[in-house]
């Protein structure tokens, strides 16, 4: 097949080639621990750093030593709701998972499954009660009760002028005794980011 182009068709062809080139995708693999801020919004680095710092702080406070001396055992902790009160979408589940990992890896506390996880596990126990052998069946009523619940909020303040934006994040966490509703620890972590770009939109 022969193709014949007129001079008038050449600019259109070049334009199509440029559009096709501009739509190409480039992917670069990164180390999962590498810090990379693109938009200035809350990201995986913020989630990991805040959770690790706050868990270190909560385990270094007086309530921990007082409990272990009185009970002669590690406290059992559960993570409750962490509410996103910020202006942007934040994957709270990822942040909660980061806190759970930091708590478990500390080796200082026992960690209790969440309410959603407990419902699933209880369903499995009921199924075992009917179908599993007596030697492997897990009995009802043997769950470990939590001593403390960790819960909190994520807030933001945005200050913008022209093409410059200041993003302020504040994470507040509270550790509450389930025995008597005492707040035994209140922690706060702040992050401030200055974002400057030519096409900043609000």
Backbone as CSV, one residue per row, in Angstrom:
resi,resn,N_x,N_y,N_z,CA_x,CA_y,CA_z,C_x,C_y,C_z
1,UNK,0.858,-1.191,0.000,0.000,0.000,0.000,0.891,1.238,0.000
2,UNK,0.552,2.160,-0.873,1.336,3.389,-0.983,0.647,4.515,-0.225
3,UNK,1.442,5.274,0.518,0.928,6.414,1.267,1.473,7.698,0.623
4,UNK,0.573,8.640,0.357,0.960,9.906,-0.233,0.541,11.039,0.691
5,UNK,1.487,11.852,1.122,1.201,12.966,2.026,1.393,14.273,1.274
6,UNK,0.468,15.167,1.458,0.605,16.516,0.935,1.308,17.375,1.970
7,UNK,1.869,18.446,1.550,2.588,19.329,2.474,1.685,19.831,3.605
8,UNK,0.389,20.016,3.284,-0.534,20.504,4.301,-0.784,19.466,5.392
9,UNK,-0.571,18.191,5.067,-0.837,17.124,6.040,0.304,16.945,7.024
10,UNK,1.492,17.426,6.702,2.659,17.208,7.541,2.521,17.816,8.942
11,UNK,2.080,19.059,9.089,1.920,19.617,10.446,0.953,18.810,11.317
12,UNK,-0.141,18.337,10.687,-1.114,17.540,11.436,-0.500,16.235,11.901
13,UNK,0.309,15.614,11.039,0.959,14.361,11.390,1.942,14.559,12.536
14,UNK,2.705,15.626,12.483,3.663,15.923,13.549,2.951,16.175,14.877
15,UNK,1.810,16.854,14.799,1.037,17.125,16.014,0.546,15.826,16.644
16,UNK,0.082,14.901,15.803,-0.382,13.603,16.306,0.760,12.834,16.949
17,UNK,1.943,12.904,16.356,3.104,12.208,16.909,3.485,12.781,18.273
18,UNK,3.414,14.118,18.403,3.729,14.754,19.680,2.730,14.364,20.756
19,UNK,1.437,14.293,20.378,0.400,13.904,21.342,0.624,12.474,21.802
20,UNK,0.940,11.598,20.838,1.179,10.190,21.176,2.375,10.049,22.113
21,UNK,3.412,10.845,21.845,4.608,10.807,22.704,4.287,11.322,24.099
22,UNK,3.466,12.378,24.174,3.118,12.964,25.463,2.266,12.053,26.318
23,UNK,1.554,11.097,25.703,0.680,10.194,26.443,1.408,8.948,26.935
24,UNK,2.687,8.811,26.630,3.425,7.629,27.051,3.612,7.638,28.566
25,UNK,3.749,6.455,29.147,3.886,6.297,30.594,5.281,5.823,30.943
26,UNK,5.870,6.447,31.943,7.186,6.044,32.421,7.074,5.603,33.876
27,UNK,7.609,4.447,34.201,7.538,3.904,35.557,8.946,3.659,36.080
28,UNK,9.226,4.186,37.266,10.510,3.964,37.915,10.269,3.309,39.263
29,UNK,10.831,2.144,39.468,10.664,1.457,40.751,11.507,2.133,41.821
30,UNK,10.900,2.254,43.035,11.575,2.921,44.146,11.626,1.982,45.342
31,UNK,12.578,2.227,46.217,12.614,1.517,47.482,11.422,1.967,48.323
32,UNK,10.739,1.005,48.980,9.530,1.326,49.738,9.807,2.312,50.868
33,UNK,11.054,2.371,51.345,11.384,3.272,52.436,11.851,4.644,51.992
34,UNK,11.957,4.853,50.668,12.434,6.138,50.144,11.370,7.220,50.291
35,UNK,11.786,8.391,50.737,10.870,9.505,50.930,10.685,10.262,49.616
36,UNK,9.426,10.443,49.204,9.142,11.157,47.967,7.840,11.926,48.114
37,UNK,7.928,13.234,48.248,6.742,14.082,48.333,6.427,14.635,46.960
38,UNK,5.220,14.384,46.469,4.818,14.883,45.162,3.844,16.060,45.278
39,UNK,2.760,15.869,46.015,1.730,16.905,46.104,1.809,17.715,47.385
40,UNK,2.536,17.218,48.375,2.554,17.869,49.681,1.470,17.349,50.601
41,UNK,0.597,16.469,50.093,-0.478,15.907,50.901,0.078,14.816,51.819
42,UNK,-0.754,14.376,52.768,-0.406,13.279,53.676,-0.037,12.061,52.851
43,UNK,1.081,11.407,53.178,1.507,10.245,52.402,2.002,9.133,53.307
44,UNK,2.569,8.082,52.702,3.006,6.909,53.455,4.120,7.244,54.446
45,UNK,4.998,8.173,54.082,6.085,8.564,54.980,5.534,9.228,56.241
46,UNK,4.551,10.120,56.071,3.922,10.763,57.220,3.287,9.720,58.141
47,UNK,2.570,8.786,57.545,1.881,7.758,58.321,2.859,6.935,59.148
48,UNK,3.950,6.496,58.525,4.939,5.669,59.221,5.666,6.447,60.313
49,UNK,6.110,7.659,59.993,6.869,8.438,60.962,6.022,8.829,62.171
50,UNK,4.791,9.278,61.921,3.921,9.696,63.017,3.588,8.509,63.914
51,UNK,3.222,7.379,63.315,2.848,6.211,64.115,4.019,5.717,64.948
52,UNK,5.203,5.629,64.365,6.361,5.121,65.099,6.760,6.054,66.244
53,UNK,6.775,7.363,65.983,7.153,8.325,67.023,6.146,8.341,68.168
54,UNK,4.851,8.290,67.840,3.839,8.353,68.878,3.781,7.071,69.699
55,UNK,4.004,5.929,69.067,4.011,4.668,69.811,5.222,4.610,70.736
56,UNK,6.376,5.099,70.281,7.538,5.163,71.169,7.239,6.035,72.386
57,UNK,6.535,7.152,72.147,6.223,8.062,73.239,5.245,7.440,74.232
58,UNK,4.181,6.800,73.731,3.181,6.240,74.630,3.759,5.137,75.506
59,UNK,4.705,4.371,74.980,5.288,3.267,75.743,6.374,3.742,76.702
60,UNK,6.741,5.016,76.615,7.800,5.564,77.468,7.238,6.419,78.602
61,UNK,5.915,6.383,78.780,5.269,7.222,79.776,4.948,6.448,81.055
62,UNK,4.653,7.157,82.168,4.470,6.515,83.475,3.418,5.414,83.539
63,UNK,2.310,5.520,82.758,1.238,4.536,82.851,1.750,3.122,82.614
64,UNK,2.760,2.990,81.726,3.242,1.662,81.360,3.928,0.986,82.553
65,UNK,4.839,1.711,83.212,5.526,1.150,84.367,4.577,0.880,85.523
66,UNK,3.613,1.773,85.725,2.648,1.593,86.800,1.814,0.333,86.582
67,UNK,1.395,0.114,85.356,0.564,-1.059,85.065,1.360,-2.351,85.236
68,UNK,2.558,-2.407,84.663,3.349,-3.638,84.743,3.741,-3.973,86.179
69,UNK,3.992,-2.961,86.998,4.319,-3.219,88.412,3.106,-3.739,89.174
70,UNK,1.943,-3.159,88.883,0.732,-3.550,89.604,0.213,-4.916,89.162
71,UNK,0.222,-5.172,87.855,-0.370,-6.398,87.316,0.654,-7.504,87.070
72,UNK,1.931,-7.156,87.068,3.006,-8.130,86.805,2.830,-8.817,85.454
73,UNK,2.390,-8.077,84.479,2.244,-8.583,83.110,2.212,-7.421,82.138
74,UNK,2.301,-7.754,80.863,2.220,-6.726,79.838,0.775,-6.255,79.668
75,UNK,0.555,-4.981,79.392,-0.811,-4.509,79.125,-1.296,-4.988,77.763
76,UNK,-2.590,-5.228,77.663,-3.207,-5.597,76.388,-3.860,-4.356,75.797
77,UNK,-3.517,-4.038,74.557,-3.957,-2.794,73.911,-4.748,-3.111,72.651
78,UNK,-5.756,-2.303,72.391,-6.518,-2.388,71.147,-6.583,-0.994,70.535
79,UNK,-6.538,-0.905,69.206,-6.674,0.383,68.519,-8.131,0.574,68.130
80,UNK,-8.717,1.669,68.612,-10.098,1.994,68.267,-10.158,2.873,67.027
81,UNK,-11.133,3.767,66.968,-11.317,4.622,65.800,-10.291,5.755,65.766
82,UNK,-9.785,6.005,64.574,-8.991,7.199,64.311,-9.749,7.973,63.234
83,UNK,-10.308,9.107,63.608,-11.177,9.861,62.699,-10.388,10.877,61.886
84,UNK,-10.640,10.882,60.591,-10.018,11.852,59.701,-10.895,13.100,59.651
85,UNK,-10.480,14.157,60.336,-11.215,15.416,60.351,-10.555,16.454,59.439
86,UNK,-9.631,15.998,58.607,-8.892,16.908,57.742,-9.693,17.257,56.497
87,UNK,-9.132,18.161,55.685,-9.783,18.599,54.457,-9.564,17.619,53.312
88,UNK,-8.660,16.665,53.473,-8.294,15.782,52.367,-8.566,14.321,52.706
89,UNK,-8.557,13.496,51.676,-8.743,12.065,51.896,-7.456,11.478,52.453
90,UNK,-7.560,10.845,53.619,-6.422,10.166,54.227,-6.832,8.729,54.490
91,UNK,-6.018,7.791,54.055,-6.309,6.380,54.290,-6.018,6.063,55.756
92,UNK,-7.035,6.190,56.586,-6.876,5.982,58.026,-6.503,4.533,58.322
93,UNK,-6.994,3.600,57.509,-6.683,2.183,57.737,-5.183,1.925,57.669
94,UNK,-4.493,2.608,56.763,-3.042,2.460,56.660,-2.355,2.990,57.902
95,UNK,-2.833,4.135,58.399,-2.251,4.718,59.604,-2.468,3.804,60.807
96,UNK,-3.672,3.247,60.939,-3.967,2.318,62.032,-3.072,1.087,61.938
97,UNK,-2.887,0.580,60.722,-2.018,-0.593,60.532,-0.571,-0.282,60.923
98,UNK,-0.115,0.936,60.618,1.238,1.343,61.011,1.370,1.389,62.530
99,UNK,0.331,1.868,63.228,0.366,1.907,64.684,0.339,0.501,65.273
100,UNK,-0.486,-0.356,64.710,-0.558,-1.738,65.189,0.802,-2.422,65.053
101,UNK,1.442,-2.215,63.910,2.761,-2.832,63.682,3.787,-2.310,64.679
102,UNK,3.770,-0.991,64.921,4.722,-0.405,65.871,4.485,-0.935,67.284
103,UNK,3.224,-1.109,67.666,2.903,-1.639,68.991,3.368,-3.081,69.135
104,UNK,3.031,-3.903,68.158,3.394,-5.324,68.215,4.905,-5.508,68.189
105,UNK,5.572,-4.785,67.292,7.023,-4.934,67.154,7.795,-4.392,68.353
106,UNK,7.155,-3.575,69.178,7.832,-3.068,70.368,8.122,-4.180,71.362
107,UNK,7.310,-5.231,71.347,7.484,-6.336,72.273,7.093,-6.002,73.698
108,UNK,6.501,-4.823,73.912,6.177,-4.375,75.264,4.708,-4.559,75.634
109,UNK,3.860,-4.786,74.661,2.431,-4.935,74.939,1.878,-6.164,74.228
110,UNK,0.758,-6.659,74.741,-0.023,-7.650,74.019,-1.044,-6.892,73.182
111,UNK,-1.283,-7.367,71.988,-2.168,-6.627,71.087,-3.417,-7.446,70.794
112,UNK,-4.586,-6.807,70.973,-5.868,-7.481,70.808,-6.460,-7.132,69.447
113,UNK,-7.087,-8.124,68.807,-7.699,-7.918,67.496,-8.817,-6.887,67.573
114,UNK,-9.045,-6.201,66.460,-10.087,-5.175,66.388,-11.474,-5.828,66.453
115,UNK,-12.503,-5.002,66.623,-13.870,-5.520,66.715,-14.276,-6.257,65.446
116,UNK,-13.882,-5.733,64.286,-14.202,-6.397,63.021,-13.494,-7.742,62.930
117,UNK,-12.222,-7.780,63.290,-11.466,-9.028,63.255,-12.032,-10.041,64.238
118,UNK,-12.464,-9.578,65.416,-13.022,-10.488,66.416,-14.288,-11.164,65.920
119,UNK,-15.140,-10.420,65.213,-16.365,-11.015,64.681,-16.052,-12.151,63.711
120,UNK,-15.046,-11.937,62.876,-14.654,-12.979,61.916,-14.104,-14.207,62.642
121,UNK,-13.285,-13.967,63.672,-12.689,-15.067,64.425,-13.753,-15.840,65.196
122,UNK,-14.737,-15.121,65.755,-15.820,-15.795,66.471,-16.636,-16.678,65.537
123,UNK,-16.823,-16.226,64.305,-17.506,-17.048,63.319,-16.746,-18.337,63.044
124,UNK,-15.409,-18.222,62.985,-14.578,-19.408,62.767,-14.689,-20.370,63.950
125,UNK,-14.738,-19.834,65.172,-14.875,-20.695,66.357,-16.204,-21.457,66.334
126,UNK,-17.270,-20.770,65.932,-18.570,-21.435,65.833,-18.524,-22.570,64.816
127,UNK,-17.831,-22.318,63.718,-17.699,-23.351,62.701,-16.887,-24.530,63.233
128,UNK,-15.817,-24.242,63.978,-15.017,-25.307,64.578,-15.836,-26.117,65.574
129,UNK,-16.722,-25.447,66.300,-17.533,-26.129,67.298,-18.381,-27.229,66.678
130,UNK,-18.729,-27.036,65.406,-19.545,-28.026,64.697,-18.718,-29.031,63.916
131,UNK,-17.573,-28.594,63.386,-16.878,-29.425,62.405,-15.470,-29.872,62.797
132,UNK,-14.803,-29.184,63.714,-13.418,-29.532,64.053,-13.381,-30.637,65.111
133,UNK,-12.279,-31.377,65.103,-12.107,-32.433,66.100,-11.941,-31.823,67.484
134,UNK,-12.223,-32.616,68.509,-12.136,-32.116,69.881,-10.713,-31.685,70.227
135,UNK,-9.727,-32.356,69.654,-8.334,-32.045,69.966,-7.900,-30.695,69.405
136,UNK,-8.527,-30.265,68.311,-8.110,-29.011,67.667,-9.138,-27.893,67.815
137,UNK,-10.297,-28.189,68.378,-11.363,-27.205,68.514,-10.975,-26.125,69.528
138,UNK,-11.241,-24.857,69.187,-10.965,-23.732,70.088,-12.256,-23.335,70.792
139,UNK,-12.209,-23.250,72.111,-13.403,-23.001,72.903,-13.796,-21.529,72.914
140,UNK,-15.093,-21.306,73.090,-15.610,-19.951,73.263,-15.255,-19.463,74.681
141,UNK,-15.266,-18.154,74.873,-15.074,-17.597,76.195,-13.638,-17.556,76.679
142,UNK,-12.675,-17.715,75.757,-11.262,-17.708,76.140,-10.513,-16.495,75.587
143,UNK,-11.250,-15.496,75.126,-10.611,-14.340,74.503,-9.847,-13.495,75.525
144,UNK,-8.811,-12.830,75.044,-8.034,-11.911,75.861,-8.679,-10.538,75.820
145,UNK,-9.090,-10.040,76.965,-9.695,-8.712,77.015,-8.642,-7.621,77.030
146,UNK,-8.912,-6.530,76.331,-7.964,-5.422,76.283,-8.013,-4.618,77.573
147,UNK,-6.876,-4.071,77.975,-6.791,-3.188,79.138,-6.921,-1.722,78.740
148,UNK,-6.458,-1.399,77.525,-6.447,-0.006,77.074,-6.862,0.078,75.609
149,UNK,-7.499,1.194,75.258,-7.852,1.470,73.865,-7.148,2.749,73.422
150,UNK,-6.539,2.677,72.229,-5.868,3.831,71.633,-6.751,4.375,70.522
151,UNK,-7.107,5.650,70.597,-7.946,6.259,69.567,-7.532,7.703,69.344
152,UNK,-8.027,8.320,68.251,-7.585,9.683,68.001,-8.189,10.323,66.774
153,UNK,-7.578,11.441,66.357,-8.055,12.219,65.219,-6.868,12.748,64.407
154,UNK,-7.143,13.040,63.129,-6.178,13.704,62.252,-6.836,14.976,61.731
155,UNK,-6.195,16.128,61.975,-6.729,17.421,61.557,-5.726,18.135,60.647
156,UNK,-6.227,19.065,59.844,-5.345,19.872,58.999,-5.761,21.335,59.026
157,UNK,-4.777,22.195,58.791,-5.016,23.621,58.567,-4.259,23.991,57.296
158,UNK,-4.932,24.618,56.353,-4.314,25.016,55.100,-4.257,26.541,55.025
159,UNK,-3.065,27.079,54.809,-2.878,28.521,54.642,-2.250,28.736,53.269
160,UNK,-2.931,29.474,52.399,-2.466,29.632,51.023,-2.400,31.096,50.628
161,UNK,-1.385,31.415,49.834,-1.240,32.757,49.277,-0.573,32.634,47.917
162,UNK,-1.308,33.012,46.879,-0.760,32.910,45.530,-0.432,31.473,45.172
163,UNK,0.821,31.227,44.821,1.259,29.893,44.415,1.926,29.130,45.558
164,UNK,1.822,29.651,46.765,2.450,29.019,47.922,1.371,28.541,48.894
165,UNK,1.567,27.343,49.394,0.604,26.746,50.302,1.334,26.146,51.504
166,UNK,0.811,26.409,52.704,1.355,25.834,53.921,0.355,24.819,54.447
167,UNK,0.786,23.561,54.517,-0.074,22.483,55.005,0.365,22.094,56.416
168,UNK,-0.583,22.158,57.341,-0.292,21.836,58.736,-1.154,20.650,59.147
169,UNK,-0.502,19.557,59.567,-1.202,18.356,60.016,-1.001,18.185,61.522
170,UNK,-2.075,17.843,62.217,-1.988,17.581,63.657,-2.691,16.261,63.971
171,UNK,-1.931,15.333,64.554,-2.471,14.034,64.951,-2.545,13.992,66.470
172,UNK,-3.734,13.745,66.997,-3.945,13.635,68.439,-4.386,12.214,68.765
173,UNK,-3.682,11.564,69.681,-4.032,10.215,70.111,-4.232,10.191,71.616
174,UNK,-5.153,9.354,72.061,-5.446,9.207,73.477,-5.494,7.733,73.830
175,UNK,-4.854,7.370,74.948,-4.904,5.996,75.459,-5.835,5.981,76.664
176,UNK,-6.879,5.160,76.593,-7.928,5.149,77.611,-7.980,3.787,78.296
177,UNK,-8.064,3.814,79.623,-8.208,2.586,80.402,-9.634,2.068,80.267
178,UNK,-9.790,0.824,79.844,-11.127,0.256,79.687,-11.755,-0.097,81.031
179,UNK,-10.945,-0.188,82.071,-11.467,-0.536,83.390,-12.242,0.617,84.018
180,UNK,-11.757,1.851,83.823,-12.382,2.988,84.500,-12.465,4.255,83.654
181,UNK,-12.212,4.133,82.337,-12.318,5.266,81.398,-11.300,6.373,81.643
182,UNK,-10.235,6.110,82.404,-9.206,7.115,82.617,-8.383,7.311,81.341
183,UNK,-8.053,8.554,81.051,-7.111,8.850,79.977,-5.707,8.816,80.588
184,UNK,-4.947,7.784,80.241,-3.633,7.616,80.873,-2.513,8.242,80.054
185,UNK,-2.800,8.585,78.803,-1.791,9.225,77.951,-2.496,9.994,76.851
186,UNK,-2.001,11.207,76.581,-2.478,12.014,75.452,-1.253,12.452,74.665
187,UNK,-1.207,12.078,73.401,-0.055,12.413,72.563,-0.456,13.267,71.382
188,UNK,0.502,14.056,70.900,0.239,14.938,69.761,1.477,15.015,68.878
189,UNK,1.257,14.932,67.582,2.339,15.049,66.601,1.906,16.040,65.527
190,UNK,2.807,16.994,65.205,2.500,18.011,64.201,3.465,17.902,63.028
191,UNK,2.933,18.097,61.829,3.740,18.111,60.601,3.397,19.378,59.833
192,UNK,4.417,20.094,59.377,4.196,21.321,58.603,4.940,21.205,57.279
193,UNK,4.227,21.461,56.171,4.823,21.353,54.838,4.588,22.635,54.051
194,UNK,5.644,23.143,53.438,5.543,24.299,52.555,5.569,23.800,51.116
195,UNK,4.501,24.076,50.372,4.362,23.601,48.995,4.377,24.803,48.056
196,UNK,5.272,24.782,47.083,5.361,25.855,46.097,5.443,25.246,44.705
197,UNK,4.498,25.630,43.856,4.553,25.179,42.474,3.773,26.155,41.586
198,UNK,4.114,26.173,40.306,3.563,27.184,39.407,2.098,26.994,39.110
199,UNK,1.619,25.747,39.128,0.221,25.502,38.782,-0.585,25.041,39.978
200,UNK,-0.302,25.580,41.150,-0.979,25.189,42.379,-2.462,25.571,42.289
201,UNK,-3.313,24.587,42.587,-4.756,24.827,42.538,-5.352,24.544,43.905
202,UNK,-6.355,25.326,44.271,-6.998,25.146,45.578,-8.482,24.831,45.394
